[in-house]
Amino acid sequence: MAKVVVLGAGISGHVAASHLRRKLSKEHEVLVVSPNSNYQWIPSNIWVGIGRMTSKQILFPLEPLYKKKNIGYKQAKAVTFHPEGDKTENKPYVLVEYVVGDKKGQQEKVTYDYLINGTGPKLNFEGTEGLNPGTNKAYSVCTYTHAEHAWENLDALIQEMKNGKKAKILIGTGHAKSTCQGAAFEYILNVEKELRKHKVRDMAEITWISNEFRLGDFGMDGMLLSYGSMTMKSHEMIEMIFEDRDIKWILGAGVNKVEDGVAHYENLEGEFKKETYDFAMLIPAFSGHGFKAFDKNNNEITEKLFKGFMIVDADYTPRPYEEWSVQDWPETYQNPSYKNIFAPGIAFAPPHSISKPRKSKNGTDITPAPPRTGMPSGITAKIVADNIIDTIKSGKESLNHKGSMGNMGAACIASAGYGLTSGSGVSITTYPIVPDYNKYPKTHGRQLGKTFGEIGLAGHWLKLMLHYAFIYKAKMKPFWWLLPE
């Protein structure tokens, strides 16, 4: 009998656990360890943040589902990794700490035969002074509770605007190395649409602030898109969208401090500036969780497992940006030192930036980090699960399932305003995610036709359809596995 432990129950952890349980016989154990009691469909946090959905519409409790599906579950957080066991425990294990109930604060050794690290990122709000969500008039939509709080305060501001108050709204990234610009992009478009619906758009100045060098970078170095019968650069498309909605923008900005209604930032020219606001939603930097690892003699071996995030089968050799390539990116998400440990989704350490690294004239790195959320998280989780399943069934290591972000496409449906008849969505697909400049030298490293953009009501319908489809899939309802990741 094999025991597979999955850390985390976000997109990658939950996808991996679901496929493992469906394809492995009951004699094998699948155990999920997560500090969260609920699964949340994170892409719909945007709509919670504008009051168009409630948190109950985007989440469900994990424990009843896992019990029904014969998946073990512990509401606990990982503390330390022990891939060789120790002097009292021969099997590899993770030390976990319970976060609720009678066992709260207690620690336990959770042994495993295979370990999937799906812990995702730490939301590093403390990386920017004063950015903690709900303080200094700055909010977040990274979790459903954050999104609820953001809407409460945005709604209150809307009421003030209806009574004649002029307002400044600031949305974007809250750190020089933030990722997830896409979530902020969705939110700014939805906020703008809500202000129009409430007939207060003329009372607000809306500004986008980002660490991107150009609009539409999204941490992927921008894209050359097929747009209808035309070819358009992603920054041209986003400029068109912002200009059409009278949204201003500040680029190359590394926010380093937030005070009550003031965001301080450094730009690429090395200037230190500030932007005032009445309401802000700023995405924090993502970081690893700071896990430590130890060998069987209790010597620290963290560097074998972690480089901020978890080390996998990528090429981490330091070299200039121009010398990196798509071949550096991982294919199996297996740790090279301990072959029974894997890290799909945001939990793996990227080998390098996708966007060209840029520093301010003061030497500050102001560069978007590589995105690994959403579709890539689900795809890489399934790759890991399938390889573990094949290995267990065959009795020998099998890594036939592979998928690099350098040969993987992704589709993103960015909501641009909620409404069955008046909503809008920006649909962008890209192939590959990591540009291959050798294979596609004339089209910015990507294949035209498979990399395209569209804007319109159909995008909103598709985004809404995906919301219900993926919650259906996450609940493991009949034939859920037929839905792609």
N, C-alpha and C positions, 0 to 999 in steps of 0.2 A: 504493500500500500504506500502511495506517495502522498505527501502533504505539501500543498502549495499555499503559501501565505501571500496575501495581497495587502500592501500598505496603501491606504487611501481609497476613498469611494467616490472620487470625482469621475470625470469622463473616462480617463484611461484605466483607473483601478476598477471601476464598475464594469466597463466593457470587458476587461480581461477576466474578471470573476465570472461574468455571465457566460462567456464562451467556454471557459474551463469547466464549469458545472454542466453545461449542456453536453459536452463531448466526452467527459470522463465518467467512468462508471462510479457507482456510489461507494465502492470500496476505497476510492481515493478522496482525500479531504481537501476542501477548498475553504480557506478561512480569510475573512476580510477584517483588517484592523484599521479603524478610522475614528478620529475624535468627533466626527460629525454624525449626528443621529439621522439626518435627512440627506437624500439625494436632491440636488438642485440642477435644473437645466439652465446653466449659467447664461447662455445667449439671450434668454428672455428677461434677465435682470434689467435690461434697458427699459422694458415696458413697465416693470414694477417702479422704476425710477421716474416715470412720468404719470403714474397713477392709472395706467390702462390695463394693468393686470395686478392681482394680489399675489403675495408670496405663496399662498395655498395653491395657486394655479401652476406654479413652476416647480413644486417640490413634492416629495412623499417620504414617509418614514422608511428607513432601511431595514430595521430589525424584522418586522412582520414579513416583508418580501423574502429576505434571506432565509428565514425560518421555513417558509413555505417551499422554497427552492432547494433546501438542504445545503445552504451555504452558511458556514460558521461566521459569527460576527462578534467582535469585541469593540466596545466604544472606548477606545484608548488611543494614545499617541505613542509613536516610536520614540525611544530615547537614545539608545546606542545599538550599534551593529556588532555582532560577534560571529563572523563567517566561518570560524574554526571551532566554535564552542569555547569551553574553558576547562579548567581543571576539575570541575564538578559536573559539567554537562558536555558530553562527547559530541552531540549534534550541534550544527550551526543554529544560532538563534538571534532574535531581536529582543532586546529588553524594552518592554512597553509599560506605560503608566496609565491606569484607568483615570478617566476624567469626570465620571458621574457615579452616582449611586453609593452603595455601602463600601465599594472597593476604591472610591475616589482617592487618588494619591498613592495607592498601592502599586507596586511594580511586579512584573511577571516575565519570566523567560518564555518566549514563544518560539518553539523550535520549528524547523522547516526542512524540506528537501529541496524546494525551489522557492525563491523569493522574488516578488515583483514589487519594485518600489514605484508606486503611483502616487506619491505624496504631493506632487505638483510643486508650486512655488510658495514661499513665504511672502505674504504681502508686506513688503518692507516699508511701511509708512514712516517708521522712525528714521529711515534713511534720509528723509527730508524734514528738517526742523519745523514743527508746528503742523504737519500734514495729517495727524490722526483724524480719521473721519468723524465729522460732527463737531469739530472744533474749528475756530477761526473762520466760520462760514464756508468751510471747505468740506466736501462730501465725496462719496465713492459709490460705485455701482458694482463693485467686485463681488459682493455677496448679496443675498436677498435682504438681509437685515440692513446692510448699508443702503441698498436701493430704496427700501421703505423710508428710511430716515431722510434720504435725499429728497424724495417726493414730498414728505411732510413739510420740509423747509422751502422747497420750490413752490409748492402750492400756497404757502403763507406769503411768499414774495409776490406771487401772481395776484393775490387778493390786495396787497399793498399797491401794486401797479394799477389795479382797477380803481383804486382810490386816488390816483394821480401821482404815485411815486415813480420817478425815473430810475431805472436799474441797469447795472452792468453785470453781465454773466460771463464767466471765464471757464472754459472747458478744454481739457487736453491732458498733457502728461505733467506729472509732478516731480520729475527727477531727470537728471541729464542722461540716464541710461534706461529709462522706462521702456517697456514694450507694451503691446496691446493697444496700439493707437486706434485699431479698428473699433474697439468698444467705445472709446471716447468720441470717435467720428460718428458712430450711430447715435450716441446720446446727444451730441450737439444738434444733429438734424432733428431728432425727436423733440427736444426742448424748443427749438425754433418753431416747429409745427404746432406744439401745444400753445405757445404764446399767440400764434395766429388764431387758433381755435377759440381761445379765451379773449380775443380781440384786444390784446395788449402788446402786440408785436412792436408797434411804434413807440412804446415806452421803454424798450430795452435795446441796449447795445450788446451784441454777442461777439465774443472774441475766442478764437482757437489759439491755443499756445502749445507748442510741441517741440520736442528735441529733434524732429526731422529736419534734414537740410532742405528738402522740398516737400510740398504737399503730395500726398499719395505715395510716400515712401513706405509706410507701414512696416518698417523694419526689414523690408525685402528688397531694398535698393530701387524701389519703384518698378513700374512695368510698362511695356509697350503693349497696348491693347487693340484688339479688333473691336471697333465701336460702330455697329451697323455696317455700312459700306466703307467706313473710314478706318484709318489707323490713328490712334490717339495715345499720347503718353498719359500715365495715370495722374501726374501732377496737373495736366491740362484739364482732365475730367473733374478732378476735385476742385480746382480753381473755378471752373464753370459752375459747379454745384454751389460753392460758397458765394460766388458773386451773385448768382441768381437769388440767393436767400439773404443777401447783405450781411454775410458773416465775415468779420475781419480776421486776420491771422498774424501770428508772431511765430517765426520759425528759428531753428537753431538755438532754442532756449533751454537751458538747464536750470530748472527751478531748484533753488537750494534752501529757501526759507519761506514759510507761510505765517503771516501774522493776521490779526483780525481784519479781513477784507483787503489784504495786500499780499501779492505773490512777488517775491524777490527772485530774480533770475540773472544768469550770466549768458551772454550770447557769444557766437563764434568770433565776433570782433574783439572779445575780451571786455566788453562793456558790462557793467553791473546796473541793471535796471529794475523797475518794479511796475506792476500792473495792479490797479485797484479793482475791486469787484464787490458785488452784494451777494453773489452766490457763485460758488466754484465747484466743479467736479474734476479732480485731478487724479489720474491713474498713477499709483506708486511704482517704484522699482520692484521687480521680482528678484528674489534671491533664494538660495538654498536654505534649508532649515537649520544648518549648523550641526548636523549629526556628526558624531565621532564613532570610530570603529576601532576594535581591539582584537588582537590575535589570541590564541589559546593560553598564552602566558601573561595576558593582560597588558601587552605592549601596544601602544597606539599605532594603528596602521591606517589612519583616516585617509592618507594620501593615495592608498590603493583603491579606495572606493569613491572618494569625493574630490571634486575640483569646483567647490561651490555646490553645484548640482552633481549627480552621480556620473562617474566615469563609465563610458560604454565603448563599443568597438568603433570609435572615431579616431582620426589622426589629430592629436593635439600638439604636434610638433610646432613650436613657435616659429613663425616666419612672416614676412611682410604680407599685407592684405593681397597684393597683386599676385602672390605666389600660391595662395590658397585655391582650392578647387572643389567641385562637387564630390570628388572621390574622397574627400576628408570626412564626409558625413556618414554616420553609422547606418548599418543595414539591419542588424539583429537586436541591437539595444542590450547586448550581453556585456557584463563587466569582464574585462580581460583577465583579471586576477582570480576571480571566483565565478566559475562558469555557470553556477546555478542561481546567479543573481542578475536581474534584468531591470531596466528603467525606461519605460516608454513615456511618451508625452512630455510635459514640461519638466519632469524629474531628471531627464538626462542633460548632461553638460554639453552645450553646442561647441563644436571645435573652433568656431570663429564667428565674427559678425557677418551677416549677409549684406547689410548696408555698409558702404565705405566708411571706415572709422574717421571721425573728424574731431579735432581738438580746438579749443578756443585759443586765442593768442596768449592766454595765461597758462595753457597746458591742460586745461580741464577737458576730459573726454565727454563730448556731447554727441552720443550716437545711439540710435534705437537698438535695443537688444533683439535677437532673432525671435520671431513668434513661433510657438509650437502648440498653440491652443486649438480647440475645436476639432476639425476633421483630422489633422495630423495626429492628435492625441488618440482618437479612436482607432485609426488605422494602425499606428504603431503598437497599441495595446493588443489588437487582434493578432498581429504578427508574433508578438511575444507569447501570447496564449497558445497559438497554434504550434509553435516550436516546442513549447513545454509539453503539450498534449502528445505530439509525435514522439518526443523523447521518452515519455512515460510508457506509451504503448509499445514502442519498439525495444525499449530496454537499453538503447544507446543514444548518444547525443545526436539530435537532428536539428539542423538549422536551415532547412530548405525554404522556409518562408522568409523573404527579405523585402525590404522597402526603405530606400533612402529618400530623404526629402529632396535629394538631387535628381530623383527620377519619379517623384510622386507629385500628383496634381492636387489642388485643393479648390474648393468652391466656398465662397463667402457671400452670404446674403445679408447685407447691412440695411437694417431698417432705416428709412428716411422719413418716418412719420406714420403713426398708427391710424387705421381707418379702412373699413371694408370697401368703401367707395372713393375715399379721398386719400388713402394711405399711399405710401411709395416705398420702394426698396432699391438699393444699389446692388446689383448682382455682379460679382467679380469672380472669375475663375482664373487660375494661374497654373501653368505647367511648363517646367517644374517649379516647385516652391523655391528651391535654391537655384538661382540662374546658372545655366551652363553656357558660358560664353564661347567655348570651343565648338559646341554642337550648334548653337544658335547665335553666331557672332553678329548678325545684322539686325537682330530683333531683341536686343537687350537681354540675351541669355534665355529667352523663352520662345515657345512655339506659338506663333500667331494662329488664331482659330481655336486653339485650346486655351489661349489667354485672351479673355474678352471682358467687356463691361457693358452693362445695360442699366437703364434707369426707368422706373415706372411702377404703376399699380400692380402689375403682375409680380414684381419682386416682393411686394408686401404680402400678397396672397401666398407666395411660395414660402416666405419666412414664417407665416402663421401656420401653414400646413406642416412645415418641418417641426415647429414647436410641438404640435400634437403627436406627430409621427415619432419623434425621438423620446418623448415621455412614454408613449406606448411601448417603444422598444426597450427603454430602461426598466419598465415594469415587467419585462419578460412575458408579455402577453402572447397568445398563440401566433406562431410563425414570426416572432420578433426578429429572428436571425436573417430573414429575407431582406430586411431593411439594411442598406449599406451603412458603413460607418461614416 
